[in-house]
């Protein structure tokens, strides 16, 4: 099993702070620091940049960290494999999800629970960049992203959903009560959109760019809940996947207006790290995603 020294190193990389890393490992900061110094003496290289506070890893330290993460992933897979040989697959499986897929991902959770009822699924709301980084550094088992974000050579992608976007309108906006609306017309409305770092916002911006438009939203947020609340207040409109509302319903004070001209859709699905053999947790995720995509 992986030495505690390497676990402390992984915690330090996650927390970027000696005190928080120690707390997450349930040890004192001095114990964590001593363990890392022991690791450096054992390996004969400096792992952590020296200073009053944590300031990063040396190049050798980054290589050690990559090794530690890989070994932790192998150990986790080994433990899951042992449970599968016994009473059935059990343990914890981690999934990063873009905010616009946080409602629809419940269908994947349900399919996974049907196939492996003893698994615990941890779902984290993250932007695309963070999801891909954590997948590639073995910090999550998989992620839900747009197809266009999954083309790196070390990634595998299983398509699950096709997303059609709609406009949601507040009661005091010009779009309230419309049967349909064009993208160009939507660009003239008071908008509340996701922040520019979100992949959904980038795809929306590309549609507007193609029309020669550059809307300036009055509100930007990284929370779908906040977006819905702003629209429900009556003063704003927004653009989001229809599936967000399909699972949780349309809030009071929100009108749903189909978007047209152009008719566009996006595909989302499961991204995992390409490994052979695949870890049992990843196999379980992929099997559930394929079953859901087929249905």
C-alpha positions as CSV (number, residue, x, y, z in Angstrom):
1,X,0.0,0.0,0.0
2,X,1.1,3.6,-0.7
3,X,3.3,5.1,2.0
4,X,1.8,7.8,4.1
5,X,4.6,10.1,3.0
6,X,3.2,10.0,-0.5
7,X,-0.3,10.6,0.7
8,X,0.9,13.7,2.6
9,X,2.5,14.9,-0.7
10,X,-0.8,14.4,-2.6
11,X,-2.7,16.3,0.1
12,X,-0.2,19.2,0.0
13,X,-0.7,19.4,-3.8
14,X,-4.5,19.5,-3.3
15,X,-4.5,22.1,-0.5
16,X,-1.4,24.2,-1.5
17,X,-0.9,24.9,2.2
18,X,0.9,22.9,4.9
19,X,-1.6,23.5,7.7
20,X,-4.7,22.6,5.5
21,X,-2.9,19.6,4.1
22,X,-2.0,18.4,7.6
23,X,-5.6,18.9,8.8
24,X,-6.9,16.9,5.8
25,X,-4.6,14.0,6.8
26,X,-5.5,14.3,10.5
27,X,-1.9,15.0,11.6
28,X,-0.1,18.1,12.8
29,X,1.8,20.4,10.4
30,X,5.1,19.4,12.0
31,X,4.3,15.7,11.4
32,X,3.5,16.4,7.7
33,X,6.6,18.5,7.2
34,X,8.8,15.9,8.9
35,X,7.4,13.2,6.6
36,X,8.1,15.2,3.5
37,X,11.7,15.9,4.7
38,X,12.1,12.1,5.3
39,X,10.8,11.5,1.7
40,X,13.3,14.0,0.3
41,X,16.2,12.3,2.2
42,X,15.0,8.9,1.1
43,X,14.9,9.9,-2.6
44,X,17.9,12.2,-2.5
45,X,16.1,15.1,-4.2
46,X,14.3,18.3,-3.0
47,X,10.6,17.9,-3.5
48,X,9.2,21.1,-2.1
49,X,10.4,24.6,-2.8
50,X,11.8,26.0,0.4
51,X,10.3,29.2,2.0
52,X,8.2,30.5,4.9
53,X,5.1,29.1,3.3
54,X,4.3,26.6,0.6
55,X,5.3,28.0,-2.8
56,X,5.2,24.9,-5.0
57,X,7.1,21.8,-6.0
58,X,10.5,21.4,-7.6
59,X,10.7,19.7,-11.0
60,X,11.8,16.5,-9.2
61,X,8.9,17.0,-6.8
62,X,6.4,17.2,-9.6
63,X,7.7,13.9,-11.0
64,X,7.4,12.4,-7.5
65,X,3.8,13.8,-7.2
66,X,2.8,12.3,-10.5
67,X,4.2,8.9,-9.4
68,X,2.3,9.2,-6.1
69,X,-1.0,10.0,-7.8
70,X,-0.6,7.1,-10.2
71,X,0.2,4.7,-7.3
72,X,-2.8,6.0,-5.3
73,X,-5.0,5.4,-8.3
74,X,-3.7,1.9,-8.7
75,X,-4.2,1.2,-5.0
76,X,-7.8,2.5,-5.1
77,X,-8.5,0.4,-8.1
78,X,-7.0,-2.7,-6.4
79,X,-9.3,-2.2,-3.4
80,X,-12.4,-1.8,-5.6
81,X,-11.4,-4.9,-7.5
82,X,-11.3,-6.9,-4.3
83,X,-14.8,-5.7,-3.4
84,X,-16.0,-6.8,-6.8
85,X,-14.7,-10.3,-6.2
86,X,-16.6,-10.4,-2.9
87,X,-20.1,-9.0,-2.3
88,X,-20.0,-6.7,-5.3
89,X,-18.3,-3.5,-6.4
90,X,-18.3,-1.0,-3.5
91,X,-16.3,2.1,-2.6
92,X,-16.2,5.7,-3.7
93,X,-16.2,6.9,-7.3
94,X,-15.5,10.6,-8.1
95,X,-17.1,12.5,-11.0
96,X,-16.5,16.1,-12.0
97,X,-19.5,17.7,-13.8
98,X,-19.9,21.0,-15.7
99,X,-22.6,23.1,-14.1
100,X,-25.0,22.9,-17.0
101,X,-25.0,19.1,-16.6
102,X,-25.5,18.9,-12.9
103,X,-29.2,18.0,-13.2
104,X,-29.1,15.6,-16.1
105,X,-26.2,13.7,-14.6
106,X,-28.7,12.3,-12.1
107,X,-29.7,9.9,-14.9
108,X,-26.1,8.6,-15.0
109,X,-26.0,8.3,-11.2
110,X,-29.3,6.3,-11.3
111,X,-28.0,3.9,-13.9
112,X,-24.7,3.4,-12.0
113,X,-26.6,2.8,-8.8
114,X,-28.8,0.2,-10.6
115,X,-25.7,-1.7,-11.8
116,X,-23.7,-1.2,-8.6
117,X,-25.9,-0.4,-5.6
118,X,-23.0,-0.4,-3.1
119,X,-21.0,2.2,-4.9
120,X,-20.9,5.8,-3.4
121,X,-20.8,8.5,-6.1
122,X,-19.2,11.8,-5.3
123,X,-20.2,14.6,-7.7
124,X,-18.2,17.8,-7.9
125,X,-19.3,20.9,-9.8
126,X,-16.3,22.1,-11.8
127,X,-15.5,24.0,-14.9
128,X,-14.2,22.0,-17.9
129,X,-10.5,23.0,-17.4
130,X,-10.6,21.8,-13.8
131,X,-12.3,18.5,-14.8
132,X,-9.8,17.7,-17.4
133,X,-6.9,18.6,-15.1
134,X,-8.3,16.4,-12.3
135,X,-9.0,13.5,-14.7
136,X,-5.4,13.6,-16.0
137,X,-3.9,13.8,-12.5
138,X,-6.0,10.9,-11.2
139,X,-8.0,13.1,-8.8
140,X,-11.4,12.1,-10.2
141,X,-12.4,9.0,-12.0
142,X,-14.2,10.7,-14.8
143,X,-16.0,13.9,-15.9
144,X,-19.0,15.2,-17.8
145,X,-18.0,17.7,-20.5
146,X,-18.8,18.8,-24.0
147,X,-17.5,16.7,-26.8
148,X,-15.3,19.4,-28.1
149,X,-13.3,19.4,-24.8
150,X,-12.4,15.7,-24.9
151,X,-10.0,15.4,-27.9
152,X,-6.7,15.1,-26.0
153,X,-4.8,11.9,-27.0
154,X,-4.8,10.6,-23.4
155,X,-8.6,10.8,-23.0
156,X,-11.5,8.6,-23.9
157,X,-15.0,9.9,-24.5
158,X,-18.5,8.3,-24.4
159,X,-21.3,10.5,-25.8
160,X,-24.5,10.5,-23.8
161,X,-26.7,13.6,-24.3
162,X,-27.5,15.9,-27.2
163,X,-28.3,19.4,-25.7
164,X,-30.7,21.9,-27.3
165,X,-30.5,25.3,-25.7
166,X,-33.5,27.5,-24.9
167,X,-34.0,31.1,-23.7
168,X,-35.5,31.5,-20.3
169,X,-37.2,34.8,-19.8
170,X,-38.2,36.9,-16.7
171,X,-41.7,38.3,-16.5
172,X,-40.6,42.0,-17.1
173,X,-38.5,41.3,-20.2
174,X,-39.5,41.7,-23.8
175,X,-39.2,37.9,-24.4
176,X,-41.9,36.9,-21.9
177,X,-44.7,35.1,-23.7
178,X,-43.0,34.6,-27.0
179,X,-43.5,31.4,-28.9
180,X,-39.9,31.4,-30.4
181,X,-37.0,33.7,-30.6
182,X,-33.9,34.0,-32.8
183,X,-30.4,34.1,-31.4
184,X,-29.9,37.6,-32.9
185,X,-33.0,38.8,-31.0
186,X,-31.8,37.0,-27.8
187,X,-28.6,38.9,-28.0
188,X,-30.4,42.2,-27.6
189,X,-32.1,41.2,-24.3
190,X,-30.8,41.9,-20.7
191,X,-28.9,38.7,-20.2
192,X,-27.6,36.7,-17.2
193,X,-25.0,34.2,-18.4
194,X,-22.4,31.9,-17.0
195,X,-19.0,33.3,-16.5
196,X,-16.6,33.4,-19.5
197,X,-14.4,30.6,-18.2
198,X,-17.3,28.1,-18.5
199,X,-17.4,26.0,-21.6
200,X,-21.2,26.5,-22.0
201,X,-20.6,30.3,-22.1
202,X,-17.8,29.8,-24.7
203,X,-20.1,27.8,-27.0
204,X,-22.9,30.4,-26.6
205,X,-20.3,33.1,-27.5
206,X,-19.3,31.2,-30.6
207,X,-23.0,31.2,-31.8
208,X,-23.2,35.0,-31.3
209,X,-19.8,35.5,-32.9
210,X,-21.0,33.7,-36.0
211,X,-23.9,36.2,-36.2
212,X,-21.5,39.1,-35.8
213,X,-22.9,39.9,-32.4
214,X,-21.2,40.5,-29.0
215,X,-23.8,40.7,-26.3
216,X,-22.8,42.2,-22.9
217,X,-24.6,40.4,-20.1
218,X,-25.6,42.5,-17.1
219,X,-25.0,39.6,-14.8
220,X,-22.4,36.8,-14.9
221,X,-22.4,33.8,-12.5
222,X,-20.8,30.4,-12.2
223,X,-23.9,29.0,-10.6
224,X,-27.0,27.6,-12.5
225,X,-29.1,28.2,-9.3
226,X,-28.1,31.8,-9.2
227,X,-28.9,32.2,-12.9
228,X,-32.4,30.7,-12.4
229,X,-32.9,33.0,-9.4
230,X,-32.0,36.1,-11.4
231,X,-34.3,35.2,-14.3
232,X,-37.1,34.4,-11.8
233,X,-36.7,37.9,-10.3
234,X,-38.2,39.2,-13.6
235,X,-35.4,41.4,-14.9
236,X,-33.2,39.1,-16.9
237,X,-33.1,36.4,-19.6
238,X,-30.7,33.6,-19.9
239,X,-29.6,30.8,-22.3
240,X,-29.1,27.2,-21.0
241,X,-29.7,23.6,-22.0
242,X,-33.3,22.5,-21.9
243,X,-32.2,19.4,-19.9
244,X,-31.5,21.7,-16.9
245,X,-35.2,22.3,-16.6
246,X,-36.4,18.8,-17.7
247,X,-35.1,17.3,-14.4
248,X,-36.0,20.0,-11.9
249,X,-38.9,21.7,-13.6
250,X,-39.3,25.3,-14.6
251,X,-39.2,27.8,-11.6
252,X,-42.1,30.1,-11.0
253,X,-41.7,33.4,-12.8
254,X,-39.7,31.8,-15.6
255,X,-40.9,31.4,-19.2
256,X,-39.2,29.0,-21.6
257,X,-38.7,30.1,-25.2
258,X,-37.3,27.9,-28.0
259,X,-34.2,29.3,-29.7
260,X,-34.0,29.2,-33.5
261,X,-32.0,30.7,-36.5
262,X,-29.6,29.0,-36.2
263,X,-30.8,25.7,-34.8
264,X,-27.8,24.4,-32.8
265,X,-27.1,21.6,-30.4
266,X,-24.2,20.3,-28.4
267,X,-23.2,16.9,-27.3
268,X,-22.1,16.1,-23.7
269,X,-20.8,12.8,-22.3
270,X,-18.3,11.0,-20.1
271,X,-14.6,11.7,-20.3
272,X,-12.1,9.4,-18.7
273,X,-8.3,8.8,-18.8
274,X,-7.3,6.3,-21.5
275,X,-5.7,3.5,-19.6
276,X,-5.3,-0.2,-20.3
277,X,-6.4,-2.2,-18.4
278,X,-9.1,0.2,-17.3
279,X,-9.7,0.5,-13.5
280,X,-12.8,-1.2,-12.4
281,X,-14.4,2.2,-11.3
282,X,-13.8,3.6,-14.8
283,X,-15.2,0.4,-16.4
284,X,-18.4,0.8,-14.3
285,X,-18.7,4.5,-15.3
286,X,-18.3,3.7,-19.0
287,X,-20.7,0.8,-18.9
288,X,-23.4,3.0,-17.2
289,X,-22.7,5.8,-19.7
290,X,-23.0,3.5,-22.7
291,X,-26.3,2.1,-21.4
292,X,-27.7,5.5,-20.8
293,X,-26.5,6.8,-24.2
294,X,-28.2,3.8,-25.9
295,X,-31.5,4.4,-24.2
